[in-house]
């Protein structure tokens, strides 16, 4: 996870409230259309996850602020969230 200034987020370097963070995720499970195990999925046109994705930070819902597809659109992706 990266802070808005592209530094690594950590307990000693937390993101300030209201700033944007980048979350990198893999292992989204099954996608539509299905992909082969171990294959690289393109960021765009890679399909949708079968199950919805929800991001919470400190118990609060986070929203995507990226012009890219929604958080659940790619099994392997990087998204910006607030």
C-alpha positions as a Markdown table, in Angstrom:
| # | Residue | x | y | z |
|---|---|---|---|---|
| 1 | Unk | 0.0 | 0.0 | 0.0 |
| 2 | Unk | 1.4 | 3.4 | -1.0 |
| 3 | Unk | 0.5 | 6.8 | 0.4 |
| 4 | Unk | -0.5 | 9.7 | -1.8 |
| 5 | Unk | 3.2 | 10.8 | -2.0 |
| 6 | Unk | 4.1 | 7.3 | -3.2 |
| 7 | Unk | 5.9 | 6.4 | 0.1 |
| 8 | Unk | 5.2 | 3.0 | 1.6 |
| 9 | Unk | 2.3 | 3.1 | 4.1 |
| 10 | Unk | 3.4 | 1.8 | 7.6 |
| 11 | Unk | 2.7 | 2.4 | 11.3 |
| 12 | Unk | 5.5 | 4.9 | 11.3 |
| 13 | Unk | 4.4 | 6.5 | 8.0 |
| 14 | Unk | 0.5 | 6.4 | 7.9 |
| 15 | Unk | -1.6 | 8.1 | 5.3 |
| 16 | Unk | -3.2 | 11.3 | 6.5 |
| 17 | Unk | -7.0 | 11.2 | 6.8 |
| 18 | Unk | -8.7 | 12.1 | 3.5 |
| 19 | Unk | -5.6 | 11.5 | 1.3 |
| 20 | Unk | -5.5 | 8.9 | -1.5 |
| 21 | Unk | -3.7 | 5.5 | -1.0 |
| 22 | Unk | -2.9 | 2.9 | -3.6 |
| 23 | Unk | -3.7 | -0.7 | -2.8 |
| 24 | Unk | -2.2 | -3.6 | -4.7 |
| 25 | Unk | -4.1 | -6.9 | -4.7 |
| 26 | Unk | -3.9 | -10.4 | -6.1 |
| 27 | Unk | -5.8 | -13.5 | -5.5 |
| 28 | Unk | -9.3 | -12.3 | -6.5 |
| 29 | Unk | -10.4 | -15.9 | -6.9 |
| 30 | Unk | -12.7 | -16.8 | -9.9 |
| 31 | Unk | -13.3 | -14.4 | -12.7 |
| 32 | Unk | -15.7 | -14.1 | -15.6 |
| 33 | Unk | -14.5 | -15.2 | -18.1 |
| 34 | Unk | -12.4 | -17.8 | -16.3 |
| 35 | Unk | -8.6 | -17.5 | -16.6 |
| 36 | Unk | -5.9 | -20.2 | -16.3 |
| 37 | Unk | -4.2 | -20.7 | -13.0 |
| 38 | Unk | -0.9 | -18.9 | -13.0 |
| 39 | Unk | -1.7 | -16.8 | -16.1 |
| 40 | Unk | -1.1 | -13.1 | -16.2 |
| 41 | Unk | -4.4 | -11.2 | -16.4 |
| 42 | Unk | -4.3 | -7.9 | -18.3 |
| 43 | Unk | -5.3 | -4.8 | -16.3 |
| 44 | Unk | -7.9 | -3.9 | -18.9 |
| 45 | Unk | -10.2 | -6.4 | -20.4 |
| 46 | Unk | -9.3 | -9.1 | -17.9 |
| 47 | Unk | -12.8 | -9.9 | -16.9 |
| 48 | Unk | -14.8 | -9.4 | -13.7 |
| 49 | Unk | -14.6 | -11.2 | -10.3 |
| 50 | Unk | -17.4 | -13.6 | -9.6 |
| 51 | Unk | -17.8 | -12.1 | -6.1 |
| 52 | Unk | -18.0 | -8.4 | -5.1 |
| 53 | Unk | -15.0 | -6.7 | -3.6 |
| 54 | Unk | -15.3 | -4.3 | -0.6 |
| 55 | Unk | -12.6 | -2.2 | 0.9 |
| 56 | Unk | -12.8 | -0.9 | 4.4 |
| 57 | Unk | -10.2 | 1.2 | 6.2 |
| 58 | Unk | -10.5 | 1.5 | 10.0 |
| 59 | Unk | -14.0 | 0.0 | 9.7 |
| 60 | Unk | -15.2 | 2.6 | 7.2 |
| 61 | Unk | -16.1 | 1.9 | 3.6 |
| 62 | Unk | -13.5 | 3.2 | 1.1 |
| 63 | Unk | -14.4 | 4.4 | -2.3 |
| 64 | Unk | -12.5 | 4.1 | -5.5 |
| 65 | Unk | -11.3 | 7.4 | -6.9 |
| 66 | Unk | -9.6 | 5.9 | -9.9 |
| 67 | Unk | -10.9 | 6.6 | -13.5 |
| 68 | Unk | -10.2 | 2.9 | -14.1 |
| 69 | Unk | -12.9 | 0.2 | -13.9 |
| 70 | Unk | -14.5 | -0.4 | -10.4 |
| 71 | Unk | -12.6 | -2.3 | -7.7 |
| 72 | Unk | -14.1 | -5.7 | -8.7 |
| 73 | Unk | -13.3 | -5.5 | -12.4 |
| 74 | Unk | -9.9 | -7.3 | -12.4 |
| 75 | Unk | -8.6 | -10.3 | -10.5 |
| 76 | Unk | -5.2 | -8.7 | -10.2 |
| 77 | Unk | -5.1 | -4.9 | -10.0 |
| 78 | Unk | -3.9 | -1.7 | -8.4 |
| 79 | Unk | -6.5 | 0.8 | -7.3 |
| 80 | Unk | -6.5 | 4.2 | -5.7 |
| 81 | Unk | -8.9 | 4.7 | -2.8 |
| 82 | Unk | -9.7 | 7.3 | -0.3 |
